[in-house]
Amino acid sequence: MERYDLCVIGGGPSGYAAAMRAIDFGKKVLLIEKDKIGGAGLYNGALWSKTMWEYSQKIMQIRQETGKNHASFEGMMKMTDEALFDRKFQMTVHMKLLHEETESKLFNYEKGKASFIDQHQIHIQKKNEERIVYAEHVVIATGSRPRKVDNIPVDEKTIVTSDGIGNFNKLPESLVVVGAGVIGCEFATIFSNLGKTKVFLIDKGDRILPFEDEDVALTVMGNLEKNGVVIHKNSSLNKIEIIGGRVHYELKYNNGTLESFNVEHALISIGRVPNVEELNLSAAGVELTASGYVKESDTLTTAPNIYVAGDLSANMALVNVGEREGRHAVARIYGNHVKPLVYTNISTIMFLNPEVASVGMGEQDAIDKCISVKVAKIDYSCIARAIAMRKTNGFFKIIVSNDAEMKLLGMRAVGEHASSAIQAVAYLIHTNQGIEELAVMMHPHPSIIEGIQECVRMLLGKSIYKSSVFKDKLKCYVRQQDVCIPLERL
């Protein structure tokens, strides 16, 4: 029986990162993947959907500038396939060279389905053979799949999850998106940007993205509606079925009324579920939570030698989080004095129209926690770089403690380059610093991040533009629950 220091089950972002980190420690590692290296983070996931978003952004810009629409499903899939090939090629060549051309031969790869026999023995079912290996330690990283429910007849052709979008043979003339969370809103953005699909979005509340600050959600919602998206607010899906190759769905509104619609396709985006069924976790002593996720404490499962990373835990289901968890698990096994992971100040990006980035506390969080905070907000129309780009739809918002220290607590960025602007603030939050550093350093000009600097200058009472003058563009106030008290500093 072949023996390994570490076996990693799952070749997505989390598992791949864990396997590569084990090599750093000089350990003999086996990576097992039953389908495709890269997992959902590559196929039908982050890279895939964000490439579609990039394509849709280009198409929208061309439409706005020329009035012509060259969008096609074939063109979008071609760009997506090229991106996937590039990333897959990098990963597979990297693995091949690690296995064949390094003297240590630490890295090993098997394509097959893995399941536990006990805490150390793992059965691998390949296409025409099977074998058993022994591993001193194991990291489980088998990812997740789109959630389905019994009353929605998903066939991945007419009614699809994100896994089935590639089965379309053209851009739909109409599409309903069930689920107004991040993924649902991203796909509503993509298809509405293309200008050939009438998009409907079902929202249980009176606004999308209920977990986000109201000004963020309202900005995104307004832009979706401006782009032609019909948002069914305060509604729930009462019935959905396929009739004559099209989708018939019925909504029930909060006031009890019913309304029916007919569209070409439906996209179901109601969350994801962990891939645990085939692992035989009970044989290894790995327990699950009531909701079906793997029980863990700082990546360690209920088995003393088995760790978990990525979507199998109930933490944030993001590629960067999963990679970090995979690396952390290996560092816990082989490193010394490893600090526990902290999930409170993770930077996130939503690829909407415009894009949204966030880190740390939002205003809604402060309200929920009954924390008094200071807030500064600047509209993109006051930022030179945004004016030059003719992209003035958006804002920066900085949230700090309501005291003399003014420690950075959070940031929301909505607009062009939002995802690139978030990291400096994320670092200062991570290191528990205040805003003085951002206020005094020399920022490049013209750049979007100058807007962040002007936000913190407002809080310090030394901004160039004064919030008491441009009250519709600049805001600086103390947030105490539902009360905003302006800071009039000239």
Backbone hydrogen bonds, N-H to C=O, Kabsch-Sander energy under -0.5 kcal/mol:
donor,donor_aa,acceptor,acceptor_aa,energy
2,E,132,I,-0.5
4,Y,134,Y,-2.4
5,D,28,K,-1.5
6,L,28,K,-1.9
7,C,137,H,-2.2
8,V,30,L,-3.2
9,I,7,C,-0.5
9,I,139,V,-2.7
10,G,8,V,-0.7
10,G,32,I,-3.4
12,G,141,A,-0.6
16,Y,12,G,-2.9
17,A,13,P,-1.9
18,A,14,S,-2.0
19,A,15,G,-2.5
20,M,16,Y,-2.1
21,R,17,A,-1.9
22,A,18,A,-1.8
23,I,19,A,-1.2
24,D,20,M,-1.0
25,F,21,R,-0.8
25,F,22,A,-0.7
26,G,23,I,-2.0
27,K,22,A,-1.9
29,V,27,K,-0.6
29,V,106,L,-2.5
30,L,6,L,-2.4
31,L,108,N,-2.7
32,I,8,V,-2.9
32,I,30,L,-0.5
33,E,110,E,-2.1
38,G,11,G,-2.8
39,G,36,K,-1.9
41,G,38,G,-0.6
42,L,38,G,-0.7
42,L,39,G,-1.6
43,Y,39,G,-2.8
47,L,41,G,-2.0
49,S,45,G,-3.1
50,K,46,A,-2.4
51,T,47,L,-1.8
52,M,48,W,-1.6
53,W,49,S,-2.1
54,E,50,K,-2.2
55,Y,51,T,-2.3
56,S,52,M,-2.5
57,Q,53,W,-2.3
58,K,54,E,-2.0
59,I,55,Y,-2.3
60,M,56,S,-2.5
61,Q,57,Q,-2.1
62,I,58,K,-2.2
63,R,59,I,-2.5
64,Q,60,M,-2.4
65,E,61,Q,-2.1
66,T,62,I,-2.7
67,G,62,I,-0.6
67,G,63,R,-1.8
68,K,62,I,-0.6
70,H,68,K,-0.5
76,M,72,S,-2.1
77,M,73,F,-2.6
78,K,74,E,-2.2
79,M,75,G,-2.0
80,T,76,M,-2.1
81,D,77,M,-3.1
82,E,78,K,-2.1
83,A,79,M,-1.8
84,L,80,T,-2.6
85,F,81,D,-2.5
86,D,82,E,-2.2
87,R,83,A,-2.1
88,K,84,L,-2.9
89,F,85,F,-3.0
90,Q,86,D,-2.0
91,M,87,R,-2.2
92,T,88,K,-2.8
93,V,89,F,-2.4
94,H,90,Q,-2.2
95,M,91,M,-2.2
96,K,92,T,-2.6
97,L,93,V,-2.7
98,L,94,H,-2.1
99,H,95,M,-2.3
100,E,96,K,-2.6
101,E,97,L,-2.3
102,T,98,L,-0.6
108,N,29,V,-1.6
110,E,31,L,-2.5
112,G,33,E,-1.2
112,G,110,E,-0.7
113,K,125,Q,-2.6
114,A,112,G,-0.5
115,S,123,H,-1.8
116,F,279,L,-2.9
117,I,121,Q,-2.8
118,D,121,Q,-1.4
122,I,133,V,-2.6
123,H,115,S,-3.1
124,I,131,R,-3.3
125,Q,113,K,-2.9
125,Q,123,H,-0.5
126,K,124,I,-0.7
126,K,129,E,-2.8
131,R,124,I,-2.0
133,V,122,I,-2.3
134,Y,2,E,-2.7
135,A,120,H,-2.3
136,E,4,Y,-2.2
137,H,5,D,-1.4
138,V,305,N,-2.2
139,V,7,C,-2.3
140,I,307,Y,-3.1
141,A,9,I,-3.1
141,A,139,V,-0.5
145,R,273,V,-2.2
147,R,271,G,-2.9
152,I,149,V,-1.6
154,V,152,I,-2.0
155,D,153,P,-0.5
155,D,159,I,-1.4
156,E,159,I,-2.1
157,K,159,I,-0.5
160,V,158,T,-0.6
160,V,266,A,-3.0
164,G,161,T,-1.7
165,I,162,S,-0.8
167,N,164,G,-2.0
168,F,165,I,-1.8
175,L,198,K,-2.6
176,V,265,H,-1.9
177,V,200,F,-3.2
178,V,176,V,-0.6
178,V,267,L,-2.9
179,G,177,V,-0.8
179,G,202,I,-0.9
185,C,181,G,-2.4
186,E,182,V,-2.3
187,F,183,I,-2.3
188,A,184,G,-2.1
189,T,185,C,-2.1
190,I,186,E,-2.4
191,F,187,F,-2.4
192,S,188,A,-1.8
193,N,189,T,-2.3
194,L,190,I,-1.2
195,G,191,F,-0.5
195,G,192,S,-0.9
196,K,191,F,-0.5
197,T,191,F,-0.6
198,K,173,E,-2.2
199,V,197,T,-0.7
200,F,175,L,-2.7
201,L,230,V,-2.7
202,I,177,V,-2.3
203,D,201,L,-0.5
203,D,232,H,-2.5
209,L,180,A,-1.7
212,E,209,L,-2.0
217,A,213,D,-2.4
218,L,214,E,-2.9
219,T,215,D,-1.6
220,V,216,V,-2.2
221,M,217,A,-2.9
222,G,218,L,-2.6
223,N,219,T,-1.9
224,L,220,V,-2.3
225,E,221,M,-2.4
226,K,222,G,-2.1
227,N,223,N,-1.4
228,G,225,E,-1.7
229,V,224,L,-2.5
230,V,199,V,-2.6
231,I,229,V,-0.7
232,H,201,L,-3.0
232,H,230,V,-0.7
233,K,231,I,-1.4
234,N,205,G,-3.4
235,S,203,D,-2.1
235,S,232,H,-0.6
236,S,252,K,-1.9
238,N,236,S,-0.7
238,N,250,E,-2.7
239,K,250,E,-1.6
241,E,248,H,-2.5
243,I,241,E,-0.6
243,I,246,R,-2.5
246,R,243,I,-1.4
247,V,263,V,-3.0
248,H,241,E,-3.1
248,H,246,R,-0.6
249,Y,247,V,-0.5
249,Y,261,F,-2.2
250,E,239,K,-3.1
251,L,259,E,-3.2
252,K,236,S,-2.6
253,Y,251,L,-0.5
253,Y,257,T,-2.7
254,N,234,N,-2.1
256,G,253,Y,-2.5
259,E,251,L,-1.8
261,F,249,Y,-2.5
263,V,247,V,-2.5
265,H,174,S,-1.4
266,A,158,T,-1.9
267,L,176,V,-3.0
268,I,160,V,-3.2
268,I,266,A,-0.5
269,S,178,V,-2.8
269,S,267,L,-0.6
273,V,145,R,-2.8
275,N,143,G,-2.8
276,V,274,P,-1.3
279,L,276,V,-1.4
283,A,280,N,-1.1
284,A,281,L,-1.4
285,G,282,S,-1.0
286,V,281,L,-2.2
287,E,285,G,-0.6
289,T,293,Y,-3.4
292,G,289,T,-1.7
294,V,312,L,-2.5
295,K,287,E,-2.3
297,S,300,L,-2.4
300,L,297,S,-1.7
301,T,306,I,-2.4
306,I,303,A,-1.4
307,Y,138,V,-3.1
308,V,299,T,-2.6
309,A,140,I,-2.2
312,L,309,A,-0.5
313,S,310,G,-1.6
318,L,316,M,-1.8
322,G,318,L,-2.8
323,E,319,V,-2.7
324,R,320,N,-1.8
325,E,321,V,-2.5
326,G,322,G,-2.4
327,R,323,E,-2.3
328,H,324,R,-2.5
329,A,325,E,-2.7
330,V,326,G,-1.6
331,A,327,R,-2.2
332,R,328,H,-2.4
333,I,329,A,-1.7
334,Y,330,V,-2.5
335,G,331,A,-2.6
339,K,337,H,-0.5
346,I,343,Y,-0.6
348,T,358,S,-2.6
350,M,356,V,-3.5
352,L,350,M,-1.8
356,V,350,M,-2.7
357,A,413,A,-2.9
358,S,348,T,-2.2
359,V,411,M,-2.0
361,M,409,L,-2.5
366,A,362,G,-2.0
367,I,363,E,-2.3
368,D,364,Q,-2.5
369,K,365,D,-2.1
370,C,367,I,-1.1
371,I,366,A,-2.7
373,V,479,R,-1.9
374,K,400,V,-2.4
375,V,477,Y,-3.2
376,A,398,I,-2.3
377,K,475,K,-3.0
378,I,396,F,-2.2
379,D,473,K,-2.1
380,Y,394,G,-2.7
382,C,379,D,-2.1
383,I,380,Y,-2.1
384,A,382,C,-0.5
387,I,383,I,-2.2
388,A,384,A,-2.6
389,M,385,R,-2.0
390,R,386,A,-0.7
390,R,387,I,-0.8
391,K,386,A,-2.6
394,G,392,T,-1.0
395,F,414,V,-2.1
396,F,378,I,-2.3
397,K,412,R,-2.1
398,I,376,A,-2.7
399,I,410,G,-2.6
400,V,374,K,-2.6
401,S,407,K,-1.8
402,N,372,S,-1.0
403,D,401,S,-1.9
408,L,433,Q,-2.2
409,L,399,I,-2.9
410,G,399,I,-1.9
411,M,359,V,-2.4
412,R,397,K,-2.2
413,A,357,A,-3.0
414,V,395,F,-2.8
415,G,355,E,-2.7
418,A,415,G,-1.8
420,S,417,H,-0.6
421,A,417,H,-1.3
422,I,418,A,-0.8
426,A,422,I,-2.1
427,Y,423,Q,-2.4
428,L,424,A,-1.9
429,I,425,V,-2.4
430,H,426,A,-2.5
431,T,427,Y,-2.0
432,N,429,I,-1.5
433,Q,428,L,-2.9
435,I,406,M,-0.6
439,A,435,I,-1.7
440,V,436,E,-1.8
441,M,437,E,-1.6
443,H,441,M,-0.8
450,E,447,S,-1.2
451,G,448,I,-2.0
452,I,449,I,-0.6
453,Q,449,I,-1.5
454,E,450,E,-2.1
455,C,451,G,-1.6
456,V,452,I,-2.0
457,R,453,Q,-2.1
458,M,454,E,-1.9
459,L,455,C,-1.6
460,L,456,V,-1.5
461,G,457,R,-0.6
461,G,458,M,-1.1
462,K,457,R,-2.8
469,V,466,K,-1.6
470,F,466,K,-2.1
471,K,469,V,-1.3
473,K,470,F,-1.1
474,L,470,F,-3.1
475,K,377,K,-2.6
477,Y,375,V,-2.5
478,V,485,I,-2.7
479,R,373,V,-3.4
479,R,477,Y,-0.5
480,Q,478,V,-0.7
480,Q,483,V,-2.9
481,Q,479,R,-0.5
483,V,480,Q,-2.2
485,I,478,V,-2.6
485,I,483,V,-0.5
487,L,476,C,-3.1
488,E,486,P,-0.8
489,R,487,L,-1.4
490,L,488,E,-0.5
